Amino acid sequence: MDKLLYGVAYYDEYMPYDRLEMDIELMKEAGINVVRIAESTWSTHEPQNGVFDFTSVDRVLDAMHRAGIHVIVGTPTYSVPTWMVKEHPDVLAVTPQGPGKYGPRQIMDITNPTYLFYAERIIRKLISRVANHPAVIGYQTDNETKHYHTCGTNVQLLFIKHMREKFNNLDAINQAFGLDYWSNRINAWEDFPSLVGTINGSLGSEFARFQRKLVTDFLAWHAALVKEYKRPDQFVTQNFDFEWRGYSYGIQPDVNHFEASKPFDIAGVDIYHPSQDDLTGIEISFGGDVARSLKGGANYLVLETEAQAFAQWTPYPGQLRLQAFSHLASGAQMVAYWHWHSIHNSIETYWKGLLSHDFEPNPVYLEACTIGRDMAKLSPKLVNFRIKNRIGILVSNEALTAMEWFKRNFSSTYNYNDVVRLVYDELYKRNIGCDFLYPSSENMEDYDLLIVPALYAAPDDLLHRLNRFVDNGGHVVYTFKSGFTDDTVKVRTSKQPGIIGDVCGITYSMFVEPKKVSLKGDPYKVGEENNRIHTWMELITPLTAEVLAYYDHPHWGEYAAITRNRFGKGTATYIGCFVTQAIMGEVLSETVKLAGLWGKEQGLVFPVITKKGTTPSGNTIRFFFNYSDEPVNMVYRYPAGTELLSGQTVQTGDTVGLERWGVRIVECTADC
C-alpha cells in the first residue's frame, strides 16, 4: 500500500441511464481514487446457467483505468441468481425457521455442493477475466459472509463428522455435554438429533462454534481460488461486519473474525454508526481497533461506511470529514462509502450514497471533495501509519454464544457485547488506546494490561495462561461471569470463579439479580444516580483480595462487589456486578494508573478524542477530534509539531481550537 485510498462502491448495473463518464468526472473532482465493483450482481454476470456476460465489468474497468482510478473486484457469491434456485432449490439454507425462500441476499447454504460448484465457476470465470487488467489492485471475496444459520441435512451430517473427529466416541460426548439430562443421551451415531430443537446449551454452543468454522473454511476456500489468478501486486480481502443493532455495535456472533481473517492479505470491514447529535466516534474506533487487531496490528481497509444513508444519518456539516479522519486515526488505509449513488428501486432505495437520487452535487458530496484533496495531500504522511497499544481486550465468540443460552438466568435485555462495549466505551472516552485479542492470540503477553469482559466459557489452559500473565507482572481486569464454565459450557465444580479464584483472591457461590442496589458509601464518587448496579451481582467473599467496593444492601451488604488482589508480580481486579458507565470508567482509570499507563492523553476526555501512531520514518502523528456541536479549546501538551491540515506550527502549551465536529492533525519529528 503506497497511498491512502478514498473510494466508493459503484454499480453501473443499477444506473437508470448511461452516465459512467459523468460519474467518473465527479469522482475525480472528489479525489476518489478507488471503486469497488461486482460483488452484488451475479445474475447480471451469469443471466442463465453457464451463460456469462461481463460487459458491465469490462466497461467499468476500462473507463476507470483511463481515468486513473483503481478497482477492487468483488466475487458475487453472496446473492444467488434466480435460475440457480429454480433448478436447485436445495441451495437455499434450511434454518431454524424452516426452508429458505428466494428474495433476500445471503439465503444459501454455504456447504451445499451445488452452490459451491456454481460459486467456484463464477469466481474462476470473473477473476481469470480481470486479473491482468491494469486497473485492478485487489479482490474482495463474497461480502459480509456468515453462516446464515444453516442447519439442514447436509450441515447436520457435517456436524456429526466434526463431533466424531473431535471426541472420538459417544460416551465422551455424553459426558462432556451432560446429555443424560432429560434423556438427551445419544447412544448411536445414527440417532444424533438435529440441533434445531436442543435444550442443551453445551451442545448448542458447540454447534454454533462449528457453524463459525463453516464460515472460516468457506472463506479460506474462496480466498485460495482467487489467489490462483491474482498478480503478486494485488491483494485479497474480505468485508467483515459486526453485530448489527441498526448500526455496527459489537463482536460478530456468527463469525470468528480472528480465524476467518487468516487467509487474507489485509483485513477489510464495514463500519456504520449513528450520526447527527448521536455521533460519538465510538463505533468507528471500535470497528477499527478490531480490524487492526485481526492481522497483528496491521493496517486495514474500510470497504464500506456511510455517506448519507438514512435520513437520521445525513451528516451535519463537518461530520463527514471528522468521520473519514477518525477511520484513518485508527489505522485505516482506505475509506470507502457505500455507495456512490442512491439507487432508485428495491430495499435499499433510501440507503443514500454520496450522490442523491438526482445524481447532482450536494453538500455531502462537496464535503467529500475537501476530504479527497486533504487525503491526497496527507497520503505520504499517513500511509502505513502504525499504532501500538499496551492494553488489550480479550474477546471470545464462545463466551458470547454461551451467554446467549442462559439469558433467562442473566438478562433478556443485555448480552455479551453490552459488557464488551461497557468496557470499551469507557476506555475510548478517556483516550485510552487498546487492541483486541482472542483466546488463541499468540501475542497476549506483549501487553501490560488485559481486560477480560464476561469470559463465561473458557478452556482451562486459557485461564492458566491468564494466571501466569498476572504472576509475571501483568494486570488483569475481569468482569462478572468470567471463568464460570469450561469450553464445553460445563459449569466448573470448584468454587467460583474457579481457576482464576486464587489469582483474584476471592470466592463466591451465590449470585442474584439486584433490585435497587448501590455500592456502599459511593466509593467512586459518581453520585447517587450513577452509583447503581443492575442485572447481575455475585456475592463475593474476599480471601486475599482488597475490597474496593461493598454492596449497599440490608442482606447482601457483607459481600464484596469489586476487589483487587496482588498475585506474584501483578494484580487482578474483579468486578462482580453489572455497573454503570461511570463506575466502570473509574475502575478502569484506577487500573490504568496502577499499570503505569496513564499519560498526557488522559488529560483530555470526550468529546475531545485523541489518537496517535507512528509513521514509517519514525515521526509521531496525533489526531485531535471534537465530537460535539460546540467549539472547544484544548491545551497542546506535547513537543512542538506541525498541524498538517493548516501547515501551522504548534508549540507546547499552545491553546488549540477545535471547531464543532472539527479535526486537527499534528506531526512531531520524534517519538513524542
N, C-alpha and C positions, 0 to 999 in steps of 0.2 A: 504494500500500500504506500504509494508515494505522494498522495494528496488526499485531502478531505473530499468526500463525495456528498453531493447535495442533490437529492433526487425525488422522483415521483413514480408511482405505478401508472402505467399508461396502457390503455386498451383501445387500440384502433378499431377493434371489432365492435365496440359498443357505440361508436360515434353515429349520430343520426345523419351526418353527411361528411364528405371528404374534407378534412381540414388538417391533415398531417403537417403540411408545410407551415400553416399558420400557427399550429401548436408549437412546432419547433422554434419558430421565431420568438414566440412568447417565452418559451423555456430558456432560450439563450439570453433574453433580456433579464430573466430572473436569476441567472447564474446556475441553472440546472445543468449538471454535468453527467448524470446517470439516470436511466429509466429502467424499471423492472417490468417485464412483459411475460405473457403467455401462460401463467400458472393457473388461470381460471377458465381456459377456453378449449378444452379437449374436443367438445362437439363441433367446434369450428374447424379444428385441425384434422379431425377424422369424422366427417359427417355421416359416413356409413362404415360398417365393419371392413377394415382393410383398404378404405379409400382415403387417401391423405391429401390435404390441401394446406400448405404452409405459406400461401400467398401473403397473408397479413403479416406473418413473422418476417418474411424476406423483405417486404416493403418497408417495415419499420426499421429493420437492421440497416438497410441501405441508406435510408434517409437520415438516421441518427449518425451513421458513420460520416456522411457528407458534412454533417453539422458539428462533428467533433464531440458528440455525446456518447458516453459509454452505455452498454446494455448488460443487464443481468437477466438471463433467460430462466424462467421457471418451468419445471415439468408439471403438466396439467393434470395430475393424477388424483387430486383431492375432490374432483367433481366429475362424476361419470356421465357419459352421454346416454341418451335415451335408447339407442339401438342395443347397447350392451345389456341394459336391464330388460328390454323386451326379449332378447334372445336368451339371456341367462339371469333370470330373476333371483337366483341364489347368490348373486354377488352382493345383494343388499344385506347388511348386517342384521342378524336377529339379536335383539336387545331384551332387557327385562320387560320392556313394554310390548314385545312381540316382533313379528317380521317387519322389516323396514318398508317404507313406501317412498316412491320416487318423488323428487321435487327439490328438497334441500340439498346442499352440498354435504360432504363428509357423512355419507349414509352407507358406505360399503364396508364389507368385512375385509380388513387388510391382510387376512390369512387365506382368503379364498383363492384357490389355484387359477380359476378362470380370470378373476380380476388381476392377479399378478401376471398372468400371460399377456393380457392386453396392456397392462401398465408398462411392462418391460418393452413391449413392441413400440408404444408411443414414445417412451423415453429414448430408445435407440434411434428411432426414425428422426425425432426432433434434434437430439443432441449431435448426432452424426452430421446432420444438415448444417448446424450453426457453429460447430466447434471451431472451424477455421475462419469464421468471419471476423474481420479485424475490430468490429465494434464490440464484440462480446468479451467481457472481462471476468465473468463468473456465472455461476448457476445456483438457483435455489431449488432444492428438492421438495416437491409436494408443497404443502402450506399448512401451518398451524396443526401439524399432524398429531393425532391422538388415536386411542383405540376405539373410540365411538361406542364403547360399552358392548362390543361384540361378544356374544356368548352362545352362539349357535352350536350345532352338532360338531362342526369341524373344529371349533375352538375348544369344545369340551374334550374331544379326543386328544388334542394337543396338550391340554392341561393335564389329563391323566398321564400322558407320556412324561411330561415335566415332573409330576409327582413321583412316578416310578424311578426316574433318574435321580431325583434329589433325595428320596427317602428309602428307596430300595424295596421296602415291603410295607404291607398294610398295617401290621402291628405298630411299626414306628409312627405311621401317620395317625393311627387311632390314639396312641399315647401322646404324641406331640400336640394334637389339636383337641384332645378331650372329647372324642366322639362317642364315648359311651353315654354321654348325656342325652336324654330323651331318645334313646335308641338310634342315635345317628351313626353308630359304629358301622364301618364298611368292612365286610368280610370276604368280598370277592371284587376283583377289579371291574368285572362287567356290571357290578351293582353300583359303581361310583355315580352318585346322583348329580344332577345339574346343580350348579352353584347359584342359579337364579333364586331359588327358594331357601337357601341356607339360613339358619338362625345362629350359626357358629361364627363368631367374629374372627376367630383364628383362621378358619378355612376361608372365609370371605376375604380376609386381608391377604392371604396367600394368593388367592385368585386375582386380586387387584394388582399385586406385585407382578404376577405372571402377565396380566394384560399390559402393564407398563413395559415389560420386556418385549412383548409383541411389537410395540412402537419402536423400541431400541433396535430390534432385529430388522424391522421393515426399513427404517431409515439407513441402517448400515448397508443393507442390500441395495437400496436406492442410490446411495452415495457411490457405492462401488461401480454400479452401472455407468453413472455419469463420468467417473474418473477414468473409465476405459477410453473416453473420447476427448477429455479436456486437454488443453495445452498446458505446459508447465507454468505459464504465466497467468493462468486462470484459477479461480478459487471455486470451491463448492461450499455452500452454506445451507442453513435451514432456518425458516422463520418460526421460532418458538413463541408461544404465547403463555399467558399466566391465568391463574384463577380469575374468572370474569364475574364482576358484580356491577355490570353496566360500564365498567372500565377495568383496566388491569389492576389486580389487587394483590394477589399472593402467590405462593408456590403452586404450580400447576399440579392438580391431583392425579391427572391421567398420564403424565409423562415424567420419567426420571430424567430431568434435563442434563444432569451431570454425566450420566451414562450415554444418553442418546446423542450428545454433542460430540462424542469422541471421534467419529469418522470424518468430521468436517474440518475444513481448513480454518475457518473463522466462524465464531458464533453470530447468529442473527436473531433478532427478536422484533416483535411489535409491542409498542407501549402506548396505551391510551389512558387518558386521565381526565378528571373534572377540569373545568375551565372557568372563566369569568371570576366571580368572587370566591369560588371554591378552588382555584388554582393554588396549590402549595408546593409543587415540585416533588412531593414525596414519591409518587408513583414513577416519575421519570428517574429519580435517584435509585429507588428500589429495583426497578427493572434493569437499570444499567449496572448496578452492583452485582445482581445475579448473573447477567450476561457476561460481564467481565470475569467473573469467578469461574465460569464454565470451562475456560481454557487457561486456567492458571494465572489470571491477571492480564491476559492479552486483550487488546482492543477488540471491538465488536461492531456490528452493523445494526442500526435501527432501520429495518426494512419497511416498517410501517409506523407512522404516528399521525396524529390528526392535524388537519389544516383548519377546516371549519367544522366538518362533520355535522352533528346535530345542532339544533337551534340553541340548546343550552351550552354548547361547546364553541360557538362562534367567539373567537378570542377578542378581548379588549385590545385597543392599540398598544403595541409594545409586547404583548404576551407571546406572540409567535416568535419574536427574536429571543425573548427570555427562555422559552422552551427549547429552541434549537441549541443555544449555547449551554443550556443545562445538560442536554444529551452529551455534548462534547466534553463537558467538565467531568462526566462520569467515565469517559474513555471511549465514547462512540467515535468511529471514523467515518460514519455515514449517517445522515439524517434524511429519510425519505418519507414523503407524505402518501397516505392512501386517501385520495389518489389525486391525479392531475385535474380531472374534470368531474363535475357532478353528472351522474347518469340519469337518464330520463324515464327508465322503467324499472320494475321489479322491486325486490325487498329493500335494497339499499339506495333507493332513489334520493332519500334525504340525508344520506351519509355524504356530506358535501366535500368536494375537493378544493384545491387551490382556486380553481375557476368554478363559478356557479353555473347554473343551467343555461345561462345566456352566453357562456364562453368569453365574456368580456373581462378586462382587468377590473379588479375591485380592491378595496383597502387591504384585504388579507394578501392577495397576490402582490400588491405594491410593497407591502412589508417584507414579503418573501424576497423581493428583488434586493432589498437592503441587506438581508441575511446572505444571499448568494454572493454579493460583492464583498462583504466582510469575510466570509468563509474563504473566498479565493485569495484575499489579501493575507489572511492569517494562516492559511494552509501550511506554509513552510514552518511556522512556529508550532502548530497544534497537531500535525500529522504524527502518529506514533507517540503521542503524549501518554505517559505511563503513570499509574497510580499505585502506591504501595501503602498498605494499611497494616496495623499491628493488632487489630481487633477482628475477630471472625464470629459470625453467627452460624451455628450448626443447625441445618435443617434436614428433615427426614420425611420422605414420602411415606415410609412405613408408619411413622408416628401419626402422620396426617390421616391415613386411612384407618388406622386402629381407633383413633379417637372418634371418627365418624360412626363406628359400630356401637359406641356406648354413649350416644348423645342423651339418651333418657337419664343416664347416670352422670352426665356432665352438663350439657346445656343444649337446648334446641335453638338458642339464639346465637351462640358463639361457637367458633370452631378453631382448629389448629392455626389457621392463618391469622385469626384475630390475635392470637398470642404472639405469633411472629411479628405482626405489624405493631403490636403494642410496644415491643422491644425496639424494633427498627425505627419507628416514627420518633421515639424519644431521643434516640441517638442522632437522627437527622436534624431535629430541631436544635440540638446543641452543637451541631457541626462536628460530630464525632464520626469519622470515616470508618467504614467496615467492609469486609468481604463476606462471602458466603461459602460455607463448607458443607460437605455431606458425609455420611458415615464412613465412606471409603477414601476420603481425601488423604493424599499422601503428605500434604504439607501442613497438617494440623499443628505440629509442634513449632512451626515458624512464627506463630502468633504469641503475643503476651497475655491476651485476654480472650477467652472464649465465652460466648453467651449461648446458652442451650435452652431454647424455649420448648416446654412441654414434650420432652423426649419420652413419650409414653411407651413406645415399643423400641427396644434396643437389644442387640446381642451382647452377651457377657463381655466379649473382647473389646467392644467399643467403650463400655463403661470402665473396664480396667485401664484402657488407654487414657481415658479422661482422668482417672485417678492418678496415673503416672504423670500426666501433664501438670497436675497440681503439686504433686510430690517434688517435681523437678523445678518448681518455682513459678509455674503459671497461675493465672487467676481464672476461675470459672464462676459464672452466674447461672444457676439453674432456676427454672420456674417450676411451679407445681406440676404434678403428674409425671415428673421425669424419673426414669429408671423403674417404672412400676411393673412392666411386663417384659418378657424376653421377645426375641424377634418372631416367635410364632404367636405372639399376643397371649401367652400364658402368664398369668399373674405369678410373680415370684413368691415362694413360700416363706421367705425370710421376712423379718420386719422391714417395713418400708423406711426409706427409699432404697432398700436392697443393697446392691453392690456399692453404690455411692454413699451409703449411710455413714461409714467411718470417716470418709474424707469430709463430708458435710458436718459431721459431729452431731447428728440428730437421729431421731426415730419417730415414727408415728404409725398408728394402726387404724385411726378413725378419721373420717373426713365428712363434712356436712355442707349443705347449701346455706350460705349466710343470709340472714334476714336482718337488715338494718344493723350491720356490724361495721365498726370502725376500728382503727388502731389506737391503742391506749395512749393517751397523752399527746396525740398528734406529733409523733416523733420526727416527722419530716417537715413540719411547719408549713403544711399545704392548705390549711383552713378546713373548716367543717365540711364544706361541700365536696372537697377532694380527698378528705381523709376517710374514704369509704372502701370497702371491698365488696365484691359481688360474685355470684355464680358458683364459686368453689373455695373452700377453705380446709386445709389439712391441720389437724390438731397435733402440733409438733412438740415433742419433748426434747429439749437440748441435752446432749451428753457432754461434749467438749466445746460446743459452739457458743459463741457470744450471741445473745439475743438482741437484735436490733429493733424489733417491734413485737409487742404482745397484742392479742385481740382484746378489744373492749367489749366484754360480754358477760352477763351475770353467771353463766355456766361454763363458758369456754375461756374465761379470762386468764386461767393459769397456763394456757398453751401459747407457744411462740408462733408468730406469723412469718417473721423474716429473721434469718440468722446468718452469721458469718463464722467460719471456722478456719483456723490456721492448721495446715497439714503439711508436713515436710517443709519445703521452702516456699510454698504458695498458699493461696486462700481459696475457699469455696463459699460462695454466697448462695443461699437457698431462699426463694420467695415462695411461700407455701399457700398463696391465695391469689385470686384474680384482683389485682389492684387497679387503681385509677391511673391515668396517664401521668398525673402529677407525681404520684408516689413512685411509679416506675422510673420516671425521669430522675428523681432524687437518688434512688438506689443505684442506678447506673452511673450517675455522676460521681457518687462516693467511690464506686468500684474503679472507675476510670482513673480517679485521682490516686487511689491506693496502688494501682498498677503502674503509676508514674507516666500516664499517657495524657494527662491534662495539659493543654498548651494554649498558645495565644488564640488559636481558632475558637476556643471555648469562651473567649471574651465577647463573641458575637452569638446571638441567638435568633431564632426565627422571629420575624420574617426575613432577616438578613442571613443568607446562606452562603457559605464559602467552601470551595473545594480546591485542592491543589494537586499538582503532579509534576513530573519531570520530563523535559524534552530530551531527545537523543543526544543533544550537545551538553546536557548536564544542567541546564538552566531550570529554575523553578517558575512555574506559572500558577498564579492564583486567580480563581474566578470569584467574583462577589456578585450576588443576586439579591434583588429586593422583591420578595414575593408578597407585595402589598400594594394597595391602591393609593398609598400616600408616599411622598418623597421621604427619604431618610438620610441622615448623615452618619458616617462611621469614622472612627479614628484608625488610620492605617498604622499598624504596629510592627511592620516588617521592614527589612532593609530596603533601601531605595530601589526603585524599578521604573519601568516604562509601562504606562497604560496603553495597551496595544490598539484599542479602537480609536483613541484620540491622538496618540503619539506623545502625550504629555508625561513629564517626569513626576513621579510620586515619591515624596520623602517620608522617612519615619516620623510619625506624629502628625502628619497632614490630616486634615478633615476632608474626607472624600464624600461627595454627594452621590446618592443613587436615586434617580428619578423613579416614579412609580412604575413597577414592573421593569426596572432597569437592570443593567448588567455592566460591570467593569472587569477588565482582564489585565492583570499586572504581571510582567515578566521581570524576574531578578536574575542577574548574571552569576548566580551562585546557588548553593543549596541553602535556601533561607526559609 
